[in-house]
Amino acid sequence: MKSLTAIILMFTISFCQAQSIEKFSIDNGGASVSTGGIQLLYTIGEVNVQEIDAGTVSVSEGFITSGFKIRVNPKVFLQGPLINPATANLMNDDLRQNALIPTISPYEDGATCSASVFDTSGNDAIVDWVWLELRALNDNTTIVKSRSALVQRDGDVVDMDGTSHIEMQAPPNNYYIVIKHRNHLGVMSSNTFGLREEATTTIDFTDNTFLTYGSNAQVQLSSGNTALWSGDLNNDTKIQFSGAGNDVNTLKDFIIANAPLPLLTIPVSGYFNEDLDLNGQAKFSGSDNDSNLVKDIIIGHPLNILGLPTFTITSQVPNN
């Protein structure tokens, strides 16, 4: 791998008679180019703030605004589709098999993929959408860049084509890595990682030796791997079986509102946050119902020493 020496040019040259310059905004632009082991980075998009004024030449401070990207290869397991795995160490892909995964991301960027991405089966079959964040080196509550991505049965987090490593428009730097899911608790790396375009960095949250921020940020599976805690059905960064705003009441209200008849014994099929194990059904009662799964997950938390269903599991990702 070639090492690149980065030269950052951030200046404005003004050929005029005035001895001072005013603050103004110009259109964003800029890029980078590499040759002979040297990387040249430049920008033409900034607020012009005087640094040096020497007659007809002015130099101002600026910021690089485009032309940067990093590559990363995250890996994560979701507890829900591993509760009763059809194949050991692979998440179930029931949502894909039942053609329930939308081609439009459920997250805020509204990213899209081709329906053909969901045709792949086996280890690389898509399980669901996930959300990826890069957080600042000096403040782990600051999100520098975020985007939707897809997760495969083997835990690989991939781009919109269903196979490629993740690419993000962000300057090469050290970042905390965060992965979230719509009804699981998110996780953040305990340390920062140097990310750049020239090398793809692997971040493996499934490895039980990988350091995560906080305490018991993930559940340890019987296989020894770690996974995101499942059961945050109302997406409030907590998993609760009882008390105000608990996830079981969210499930109950959803079933009553969406079942063909307002009966708690009727499951509702589809792509819903209330479907804890991602099997394509939100189910309040009967065998393998999501309500009991919430309770079992809470009782099994290592800090719930007394095994009480009143215990609350809280996300360890710092609020942004």
ABEGO torsion letter per residue (X at the ends): XBBBBBBBBBBBBBBBABABBBBBBBBBBEBBBBBGGBBBBBBABBBBBBABBBEABBBBBBBBABGBBBBBBBBBBBAAAAABBABBGBBBAAAAAAGABBABBABAAGBBBBAAAAABBEAABBABBBBBBBBBAABAABBABBBBBBBBAAGBBBBAAGABBBBBBBBBBBBBBBBBBAABBBBBBABBBBBBAABBBBBBAABAABBBBEBGABBBBAAGBBBBBBGBAAGAGBBBABEBGBAAAAAAAAAAAABABBBAABBBBEBBAABAAGAGBBBABEBGBAAAAAAAAAAABAABAAGBAABBBBBABBBX
